[in-house]
Amino acid sequence: MNAKDQGTVMKLNETQISKTLTQFRAQVLAEDHPAVAQFCEMFGQHTFFLDNRGLYVLELLEVPGMVAENGEIVSLANWSDADFTKLTTHQPEPTGVVIHLAEVRH
């Protein structure tokens, strides 16, 4: 199953993006970036992240009946050139990097 087959929209809100970027060193790909339309066609509606290794999305770890408090970074493509201009896609691979999205409660 690939990310597009899941049929869910995984666009993150500003707070989720901010929390992700504080825990995962990457850049968010702007919605108006020319590559976003192609990535959405390939992987579905997501917020995409890039780092020096490749392309990623955050998949929320959902528990039925509860708001997702965590998500996992999933790798979708790796850079295939030293200039970071070409990506080679692969099957979605969980990275083991868990992003904590919930507010800290005291």
Secondary structure by P-SEA (a helix, b strand, c coil): cccccccccccccaaaaaaaaaccccccccccccaaaaaaaccccccccccccbbbbbbbbccccccccbbbbbbccccccccccbbbbcccccccbbbbcccccc
